[in-house]
Amino acid sequence: MIDLRAARAEPERLRAAVARKGAGEDFDRLLEADARWRELVPQVDELRGRQKLQGKPTPEQLEELKRVKGDLKRLEGELAAVEEARDVALQAIPNPPHESVPDGETEEEAEVVREVGEHPKLADAKDHLELARYDMERGARLSGSRFGYIVGGAALLSLALYRFALDKLVSEGFTPVLPPVLVREEAMYGTGFFPAEKSEYYEIGDDGLYLTGTSEVALAGLHMGEILEELPLHYTAFSVNFRREAGAAGRDTRGMFRVHQFNKVEMFAYVRPESSWDELERILAIEEELVQALGLPYRVLNIPTGELSSAAAKRYDIEAWFPSQERYREITSASNTTDFQARRLGIRYRGERGMEHVHTLNGTAVTDRWALAILENFQGEVPEALLPFGAPERISPES
């Protein structure tokens, strides 16, 4: 959530910022509820003070106390309602975007930061279903649409990718984690995925738990409610992830490109506020080093305001070239959520001005989609960098 004190101190600046994410009217409702709350608090305090009398009250004082109690009950009810309305409004306000984020509602309006590598010249570009064993028919029979089996060489390629990324991140000072993938609702709210994206996640209703779509949730929740004594902290997690893709009907339905269950290696950092923008560039640089080590052609995008999550102040995407689609497609993202998640999750450190909220950042190392990009760009040949991690030299539908 945003800093309410900052909203009171600089309302015009913050309103203009969150309006870039379409939340200007929500911000107005927040300030209106907060103004009424601040108006009511001294009135309630004054009435509570008038209830305290010295000695035995006179009949006139008893009558006055009766009126005070009635007024107090009414104002306390209004205060509670206004406080709830303010808290609801505060939850609806997204993290203001950084000034370097371009305006725009769709990914087509993203700023291209750079393009790296040449597109392969293929007379007949085959897709991953033609190049490796991805069994969608049996996956659908078992679990429904958008589930699949990854078999044989394709499975070894994916496993090699996870270890390739983990080894790189450990060498960069990230601590490896195998996190829970079932979390309570407060963790989803704390990281900013709820309420905006609630329809995208699978719920285990009887237990009050949700399947996470990224280990960002578990890594952010690792230190919720804590005061961190040492910063920065860096973690990397491998996890299975789940998304309903409720808003993606008709999009990328062929093969394993957009499925309900996928694997990912994630990066997560807790840093001091003054370090967070440098940390974002570092996470992006690590992502680019991973892509470059595999020889994939790619581009880096600065994502526009309309495509940012409620938590992100800025996000970079890396998109790899997919020859069968003749277009770039996302394979990583890197986001700075500044203090938005830390405020919701109560994660602080002792700064020069006392207790302050940390900044949190996240970034993708690899996902299953990387294997698809490798198969398509090299048509079954495997990059040498993955061979030490158990990947076969070549993959085919029969392997």
Steps between C-alpha positions, in 0.01 A plus 500: 500500500606860464612721790189679628711773656656572162153511343397765754821700456518493119150422373536664158826323416381159611159536334666583169728197538233241584268649236751370244388153616133601483456551874439875522139464618599232752756744638232770534281256697794419725567866582131570555467209745826594673392865539173394659685255728737774619201726558319242712792384719524820714121515529490144634792570735328812631176312572690222675669759718163653595392167649755533781353681802638562847275402791131422495329646190206741532167431321600754237835325451327163468277641230804643325681164526203332339518739205879455478468122493246520219718737299807286569332179387391666177842652426688183593285309252569757231871499584519122467317511165723778367814320618391183320423701185843665520674164541311353203589806290865475606514135389377606155781750438782353287868572538574825311701434182854628469536809281698299244206265435324580169127569492284251315236233545640207298831319456524644148562839666805376692832675447758281324818546702722284275502201264779242517587221255393407148185310414574155355426463130281190480323382187256288701485606865353217707342567839569313824226240445672391180848504651463325838270280709233724646191284544201732516242234417584282798539808720149610409367151564652508848441861610305689233601759243830688532679224685771289340770240557863600438671174397846367424756744361262793552484415871880476523531835322263665748676350802836616364363852462391515863839388627684724252311801640536396864875455468534846346292662773683326783825631352343850509428471873138380495399244764306206350154421639236232438188686619140403576262547208185508715459827689239683705294784362695767691816406309321555168369837621837589645679454170233693308351213296171534686245645457574597136605156371303271732315333214832377357587272792387156610345495848497206744179621662473250785846594626507873426804462277597607146738346248759762408572611145857596591738435788519879537210458745684252720830688483332830593317323782820343629567803723148640547455673833876511562760768564798419279838553662713444189439630149506423217354148495485300177306178441436277202225238494396213280129424512205358314251781427130510418284753319142467380566733202137608536549802276692318226222310322597437139859622546802275443296183540736284294751294695685599815529873440222608738404226746347476846802332662863594435843505666714804568820618665441838663723770649399715798681780682447701820699827487520847651294760310804684369625179333185373334535659156858379465379157612236495225771560238711224657214248485439592135871461426501148651197407289674626186817305585293182524333561163828594334673186633244296306529708182132592475409816304302731726386850580452694825179697558412773749138405570232776485282607792190314384684166504662543842367307797361693794822430692759589233647847468696391193539177304736381232408203281737296290338353192666222299447455128264214408552408131174306460304807615735749333487720807658565836333344806560560871737264681598711805390801698676709765307733730572753772205510741676760721338498849152394380525134600705573811229733636232237450714223646652705783867454403729770640858583587669748734595799289646840576149636574390204709291211373456509122352260246735307275471494123434167326579392146436187297617356171462186291809290442350226280161341431387205290446746216880531462513140377245585232712795383813280487324230300360747249811710447741205470247245361596227746866582558581579866733785607834379628450689829227253601690176431681494839159509668371183336337626182543279191690642204196469278128459561242340275139386535631144533761574771 
